């Protein structure tokens, strides 16, 4: 399955290239990106185990003429903005939520959390799941280091850009 940062990069490249549409099919599903001058239509359809092909209705994201507004999950976060300004915690990196949804620290209530304070993480380490619209999105650390603080509670609603973890980078 495509990771969130891979989807962001594909959308950014489509936006910069000027192509009108892109279809990418993987074993887990299909990603369709279409755009026009007045609006942006983006659809992600997971592979379903049903006899007929599922129908997907595109969602239009209006763009004003003066300054285009991109969907929040497309925006690239700058590492400088992700870092705390306190000199004592300057080496700490904030892992933030890329989407609005419900934070889950573990894959299920019976299993231990993905990470906790003191856990060592790598760039591709899954640190939590955020459920949005019945889809469970694995969030990766994207840095190497050690978890020093978990900033949200299991089951808590989170917003785009909300800090989830503090990581002491190595």
C-alpha positions in Angstrom: 0.0 0.0 0.0 1.3 3.5 -0.8 2.5 5.4 2.2 1.2 8.9 3.0 4.5 10.6 2.1 4.5 8.7 -1.3 1.0 9.9 -2.0 2.0 13.5 -1.1 5.0 13.3 -3.5 2.9 11.9 -6.4 0.3 14.7 -5.9 3.0 17.3 -5.8 4.6 16.0 -9.0 1.3 15.9 -10.8 0.6 19.5 -9.7 4.0 20.7 -10.9 3.9 18.7 -14.2 0.7 20.1 -15.5 -0.7 16.8 -16.6 -4.5 16.5 -16.3 -4.8 13.0 -14.8 -2.9 10.1 -13.4 -4.0 6.5 -12.6 -1.8 4.2 -10.5 -2.9 0.7 -9.7 -1.2 -1.4 -7.0 -2.1 -4.8 -5.5 -3.9 -3.1 -2.7 -5.9 -0.5 -4.6 -6.0 2.2 -7.2 -5.0 5.9 -6.9 -6.6 8.3 -9.4 -5.6 12.0 -9.5 -7.4 14.3 -11.9 -7.2 18.1 -12.1 -8.7 20.9 -14.1 -8.2 24.6 -14.2 -11.0 25.4 -11.8 -10.9 22.5 -9.4 -8.8 19.6 -8.2 -10.3 16.2 -8.0 -8.5 13.5 -6.0 -9.8 10.0 -5.4 -8.2 7.1 -3.5 -10.1 3.8 -3.9 -9.0 0.9 -1.8 -9.2 -2.6 -3.3 -12.5 -4.3 -2.2 -13.4 -7.9 -2.1 -16.7 -7.5 -3.8 -17.9 -9.1 -7.1 -18.6 -5.9 -8.9 -16.2 -3.0 -9.3 -16.8 -0.3 -6.6 -18.0 3.1 -7.7 -16.0 6.0 -6.4 -17.4 9.5 -6.5 -14.6 12.2 -6.9 -14.5 15.0 -4.4 -14.0 18.5 -5.7 -11.8 20.8 -3.9 -12.5 24.4 -5.0 -9.7 26.8 -5.7 -10.2 30.5 -5.6 -8.8 32.5 -8.5 -6.5 34.7 -6.4 -4.5 32.1 -4.5 -4.9 28.3 -5.0 -5.7 26.3 -1.8 -4.3 22.8 -1.8 -5.8 20.1 0.3 -4.1 20.0 3.8 -2.6 16.5 3.3 -0.6 17.8 0.2 1.3 20.5 2.1 4.9 19.6 2.8 5.9 20.4 6.4 9.2 22.2 6.8 11.5 20.6 9.4 12.3 24.0 10.9 8.6 24.6 11.6 8.3 21.1 13.1 10.9 21.8 15.7 10.3 23.4 19.1 11.9 26.8 19.7 13.1 26.0 23.3 16.9 25.7 23.2 16.9 22.9 25.7 14.7 20.8 23.4 16.3 21.9 20.1 17.3 18.4 19.3 13.6 17.2 19.6 11.6 16.5 16.5 7.8 16.7 16.5 6.0 13.9 14.7 2.7 15.6 13.6 -0.6 14.3 12.3 -0.9 14.6 8.5 -4.7 14.2 8.7 -7.7 14.7 10.9 -8.8 11.6 12.7 -8.7 9.4 15.8 -5.3 8.5 17.2 -4.6 4.9 18.1 -1.4 3.9 19.8 -1.7 0.2 19.1 -3.0 -2.0 16.2 -5.8 -3.3 18.5 -6.9 -2.8 22.1 -5.4 -6.2 23.1 -1.9 -5.5 21.6 0.9 -3.3 23.1 1.4 0.2 21.6 3.6 0.6 18.6 6.0 2.8 20.5 6.3 4.3 24.0 8.7 6.6 25.8 12.2 5.2 25.4 11.4 3.3 22.1 14.0 3.6 19.4 12.6 4.5 16.0 13.8 4.5 12.4 12.4 6.5 9.5 10.0 3.7 8.5 8.9 2.7 12.0 5.2 2.8 12.4 4.4 4.9 15.6 0.6 4.9 15.5 -2.5 4.6 13.5 -4.9 7.5 12.7 -8.4 6.5 11.6 -10.1 8.8 9.2 -13.4 7.9 7.5 -13.1 4.2 8.4 -9.6 4.0 6.9 -6.7 3.2 9.2 -3.5 5.2 8.2 -0.2 4.1 9.6 2.0 7.0 10.6 5.7 6.6 10.3 8.4 8.3 12.4 10.2 9.8 9.3 13.3 10.4 11.6 15.7 8.2 13.5 15.9 8.6 17.2 14.2 7.9 20.6 10.6 8.7 21.6 10.9 11.0 24.6 7.2 12.0 24.9 3.8 10.9 23.7 1.7 14.0 23.4 -1.8 12.5 22.8 -4.0 9.9 24.4 -5.3 6.7 22.8 -8.6 7.3 21.1 -8.1 11.1 21.1 -9.2 13.1 18.0 -6.3 14.8 16.4 -6.0 17.6 13.8 -3.7 18.2 10.9 -0.3 19.4 12.1 -1.0 18.4 15.7 2.1 17.1 17.4 1.8 13.4 18.4 5.3 12.5 19.6 8.6 14.2 20.5 11.7 12.3 19.2 15.3 12.9 20.3 17.0 12.6 16.9 20.2 10.7 16.5 
